[in-house]
Amino acid sequence: MTTASNHTLSIYHDGCHWLARDDQQNMMTLSVAENESLPTLPDNAIVHQLFLPAEQLLSRTFQLPFAQPKFIDQDILGQELEEHTAELSEAWWLSWQAGKQNDGVAGIMFGMPESMRQHIENDANWQQAQYIGSDMYLRLHAQLGHCLEHAAAHPPENEQSSSAVAVFDADHSGLFFGLWQPAAEHRSSGLWLAMRRLNWREEDQLNSALVEDIKRSLLSMGWHDEQDIATGSLPPQLHAALDFSTWQGHLCEPDELPSRADATMAAASISIGALSSTSTSMGTCKAMNFRHGRWRSGSHLNQFTAWYRSIAGIAILALLWSINMMWQNQQLQNQLSEQQQAITAAFHTGLPNEPVIIDALAQLRKAAGGNRLAGAANQRSAAQWLQHVEQINQVYQQMPWTIKALSFQQGIMSMSGQSTDLQSMNRILKALQQRSGLEIQIQDTDLRQNQVRFKMVWP
């Protein structure tokens, strides 16, 4: 396949179908093969931009006690994901935005399924995609840009520079909305606190449950209606029902709302300059791009050819450093082995009638009469752990499920697992509560096709 015969595509999703627009602005619908998450490309076509629907992505907010956003990486956020959800970090390729907040950093991250990333990496036509992002982030960021331009041209007299902005972008099939916090020193910069997508039918736009759902979501994001701004695009009926006191957006009649794909394409056209020049520093970039770090598109590889001598020199230094570190590590391993042998010898000398070694130092201290309080606390903790494990085992014998992880820290029991459906998860919860006599809480759930991942905690 030659590049002369190729034509580039931008790929979108309308909530039901995959659509593509070529460089002559022609639109086409793409089909999806069975067991595939991405559509089949036409012959002689390569992907330039891919806008993934929010429903196929993981979306989470985070707060970390770091001095600067530059200290955040994929591994750190993956650890956060596993500690606070039932997700496995290796199942997601992450993209994020973060900024300074109070005594640390905060931000929002999106996760692309690792299977989807591998599909792109293994297909030469998909590999060319230079921008891969979330349609939710793209749409809301475009609406935020309109708000910031308006604020710069018409600065309010009494507005606090730190007030948050609720941003909306409605289309024919649903609504994107999120909360953006401007930086205290520069209102044109800031960070997204949260984002969400709500799909609706046309008759649902005035549904009271929908309105309450939006209001509760905004409150949980940190919204304060009395002082915070609301902007973006809404149908008049929904705007009236929400009753914002500080609305600075525009209204669009229901029959004039664009389709989801058209709204995404319009936002991409507005942001095309920002997307093509996106910074690789995830703390400062204007558009989050899954193409970052060690997973850049093939078109970026040639930029390193002019630096091959420097790269070779650095590689040699890295090799020498690695050899030195391996030698030092071997020396430390030898010292550790000698110390362990010495501890074992001391154990057998001091306790000749106790041949079983579990924790040599702890057993020697106990025999000497030291650290009794700590030993008692450890024994109680171990007894609680064994009791919890026995209760879980008794329930498991009656109704098996997949156990992902078990931990017992500071008196709190945590279990991550997977069941076939919500009913099975609830039966497991009730059985554990009856067996233990404790109040067990479901900390996180995630529904996927024919399985439910969950995380339960109890004292």
N, C-alpha and C positions, 0 to 999 in steps of 0.2 A: 504494500500500500504506500503510495507516494503522497507527500504533503500537498502536491499540486492538485490532487483529486479530492483531498479532504475538505469538508466544510465543518465549521465549528458550531456547537450548540450550547445554548443555555437551558438547563433543565429545571422545571418547576413542578409543583404539585397543587392540585385544586381541591384537595380533601378526598377525592375519589380516584382521580386518574393522574398519570404522569404526562406532562406536556413538554414540548421542546420548541425553542425558537432559534432559527438559524441566523447567520449574519446578514441575510436579505430580509429579515423580519417575518419570514414565513413560519406559521405555527403548525404543529403536528402532534397527534396523540401517540404515545408510546405504550406498547404492551409489556406486561411483566410475566416472565416465565414462572412456572410452578416452583415453589420453594426458593424463589429469588426475592430480594428486598429492593433491588434496583431494576429499572426497565431495560429492555433490549434496545441497543442503539441501531439506527439505520446503517446501511453499508456506507463506507467512506466517510464516517462521521466521527469527530472527536469532541470531547466535552471541554468547554472553556470555563463555565460556571455551573455549580450545582447548588440549588436552594432546597434544603431538606425540610419536610413538614415537621412542625413541632411535635406531632403525635408520635413520630418515630424516634424522637430523641429523648434522652434523659435531661432533665433541667433541675438544678439545685442551687440554692444560695449557700454561702459559707462565710465564716468569720475566723480569722487566725491571728495569733499574737505575734505578728511579724512587724519589723520596723518599716519594711518597704515591700511593695508588690513583686519586685524582681526576685524575691526569695521563693516564690511559689513555683512549683513545677508539677508535672503529671503525676509523679510518685506521691507527692504530698497530698494532692487532691484525691488521688486514688485511695490513700489511707483514710482520709476524712470520709470518703464515700462508704468504705467498709465499716467504719466505726459507728456511723450514724444511720445507716440504712441496711437493707438485706442484700445489697448489690455486691458483686465481685468486681474488683477494680480492673482485672484483666479482660472483662467483658466489654469495656468501654474505652474509646479513644476520646480524650477530653479537649475542649477549647474553653477559654475563660476570659473574663475581664475582672480586674480588681483595682481597688484604690484605697487610700488611707481613710480610716474611720476610727475616731476616738483614739484608743491606745494600740490599735492594730490595723489590720487590713481586712476588707470585706469585698464581696463581689458575687458574681453569678457564673455558673459553669454549665456547659452543655456537653452531653455525651453522645457520640456516634457509636452504634453497635460495632464491635470489633469485626464481626463477620462482614459488615458493609465496607469497612475500611480495607479489609483483605481483598474483597471483590474489586475495589477500585485499584488497589496496588497490583493485582495480578492481570489486569486488562490494559493493554497498551493504549486503547482509545480513551478509557477513563483516566488513565494516569496523567493525561495532559491537563486536567482540571487544575487551574491555579487558585480558584476560590471555591471553597466548600463551606457553606454556612447555614444557619437556621433562618427560615422565612420569618419566624417570630421576631428574632433580633433585628433582622434587616428592616422589617416593616415599622417596628416601634422606633428604631433609631432614625429612620427617615422622618417620621412624624415629629420626633424630638428636635430634629434639625430645623423644621419649620418654626417650632416654638422658640428656639434660641435665636433664629434670625429675626423673628418678630420682636422678641424682648430686646435685642440689640438696637433695633430701629425705633422702638417705643418703650424706653425704660420706665417702669412704674415708679411712682414717687415714694411709696411707703412699704414696698415689698422687702421682706427679709431675704438676703442673698442665699441663706441656707435652707429655705423652704423647699420641700420635695415637690416633684411634678408627677402627677398621674397622667400617663399617656395612653390614648386609645386609638385603635385603627380598626374600623368595622368593614366587613365585606359582605357579600350576599349570603354567605353560609355561616358566618360567625364573627367573633370579635377577639382581637389581641389587645391585652392591656398589661401595663406594668408600672412600676414606681421607680423614678430616677432621682437620685440625690446629687445636687450640684456641689462642687467643692466650695469651701468657705472663701478661699482667696480668688478663685476664678470661676464665675458662673458658667462659662462655656465648657468647663471640664467637670467631670464627676463620675459617678458609677451607678449602675442599675442595681436596685435592691431586690427586685423580683419581677417575674413575667409569667403570664398565663394565657392560654387559649380556651375560649368557650365556643363550641359549635352550637348552632341553633337552626330550627326550621323557621320559615318566614312568620308563622303565627306566634312564635315564642319570643319575639322581640319585645313584647309588652308583658310577658309573663312575670308575675310578682316574684316567683321563686328565683328567676334569673336575676332580677334586680337585687334581691337580697344576697344572692351568691356573689355578685360583683362587689357589693358594699362590704361583705364579710371578708372577701379576699383582699380588698384594699386596706382594711383595718389591720389584717394580719401582716401585710407588707410594711405597715408603719405609716399609713395615711392619716392625716389630720384635716378633716374637711374645712375647719374654720380658717385655716391659714395657708393650706397647700393649694397649688394651682392644678387645674385639670385642663388638658388640651388634647388635640388630635381630631379624629373624625368619628361622628356618631349619628345615627338616625334621630330625627327630632323627638319621636315618642320616647325612646330610651333615654335621651338626654333630659327630657322633662321629668321622667320617673326618677332618675338619679339625683336631680335637683342640686347641681353643683353651684356653690356660691361664687366660685372663682374660675369660670369656664373661659378659656381663651382659644378654643378650637373652632371648627366649622361643622355645619350640619349637612347631611346628605340624605335625601328622601330614600325610602326603602327600595323603590323601583330604579333608583339611580346608583345604588351601591354597586361597585365593581365586583367581578368574580374574584375568588381568592388568588387565582393565578395572575389575572390582570393587575391586581393591586400589588402583588409581589414583583411583577415585571416593571411596573411603574416605579416602585421603590428602588429596584436594582438600577434603573436608568438614571435616577437622581443620584445614586451613590456610586456610580461606576468609577468615578475618579478616585474616591476614597478606597474602593475595593482594589483597584489596580495598584495603589500605592500603600496598601496596608502595612503598618509597621509590624515587625516580628516580635516586638516587646509586648507581651500580652497585657502588661499593666497600663499601656498607653494607647493601644490601637483603637481606631474608631469603629472597626467592624471585625467581629470575632471570626477567625478563619481556622477551620480544622487543619488547613495546610500550614503547619508550623513545626518548629523543632526538627526532629529527625525524619519527619514525613512530609517533605516538600515535594512539589510536582517535578516531573522530569525536566521541565523547561528551566529550572533554576540551577541545574547541576553545572552548566558551562561557566557560571560565574566564578568557579574556583580554579579554572585552568591557569590563570595568571599568577596564582599563589602556590603552584605546586612545589616550588623549592622551599618556601617557608613552611608549607605543610609537611614536607618530607623531613625538614629539620626538627620540627616540633614532634613528629612521630618518633624520630630517633631518641630525642630527649625523654619522651614519654616511655619508650622501651627501657632506657637505662634506669629511669626512675622506678619503673615497675620491677625490674630485676633487683634493685636495691631494696625495695619494699618487701619483695618475696624473701630475700635473704634475712632481713630483720624479722619478718614474721616467723621464719623457720627458727631463728634464735629464740624468739619469745615462746614458741611452741615447745622447744626443748626445755626451757626454764620451767614452763608450766608443768610439763611431764615430770620433771625432777621434783617440783613442789608437791604434786599429787602423790608421788611415790613416798615422799617424806611424811605426808599426812597419813597415808595408809599405814606406814610402819608405826607411826605414833599411835594410831588407833588400835592396832593389834597389841601393842605393848601396854597401852593404858587400859584396854578393855579386852582381856584375853578370853573372857567368857561370852562375848557378844560378837559372833563371826559375821553377822549381816551388816553391811555398810549401806546406809541410805543417804545420810548427810553426815559425813565424818566429823566436820567441825561442830555441827549442832549437837551430835551425840556426845562428843567429848565435853562440850560446855555443860550439857545436862548432867553428865556423870560427875563433873566437878562441882555441881550445885549452882552454877551461874546462869543468869538470864532466865530465871523461872517465869517471870511475868510474860516475857515475849514468847517463851515456850508454850505457856498456857493459851495465849491468844492464838498462836499458830495451830494448836491442837483443836481449839474451838472452830477456827476457820476451816480446817481440814474436815472436821466432822460435818459442818454445814454443807460443804461442797459434796461430800460423799452422799449425804442425805438427799440433796437435790438430784444428783445423778441417779440414785436409786429410784426416786419418784418418776423421773423422766423415763427410765428403763421400764418401769411397770406400765406406764401409759403406752410406751412404744410397743410393748408386746401385744397390746390390745388393738392398736390402730397405727401401724407403721407409717412413717413419713421420712423424708430426706433431711437429715441434720447436717447443716453446713458448718456451724461453729458453736462451741460452748465456752463460756468464760465465767469466772467468779472473782470479782475484784471489789474490794472495800465493802463487802457485805451485799453486793448486788449480783444476782445471777442473770446472765444474758444468753439467749439461744437464738441463732439464726437458722432458718429451715425453709423447706419447700413442700407444699402440698398440691393436690390436684385441683382443688377449688376452695372457695371461701367457706363452704359448709364444712369441709374437712378441717380447715384451719380452726374454725370456731369449736368443733368437737374436741380437737386437741387442747384448745385453751380451757374449755370447761372441765375436761378430764384432769388436766394438770392442777386446776384450781381446787377441784374436789380432793385430789390425792394429797396436795400440799397444805390445803386450808389457808392459802395466801391469795392476795389480790394480784393477779398477773395482768400486766399491761402489754398491749400490742404497740410497739414503738414505731414500726414501719411496715407497710405492705406494698407489694407491686404485682399487678395482674398482668400475666403474659400468656396469651393464647390458652393452652391447656394446663397452666400451672400458676400457683400463687407463691411468691416469695414473701417471707415475713421475718420479723425480729420481735421476740418477746423478752421482757425483763420483769424480775420480781425480787423482793428482798429475801 
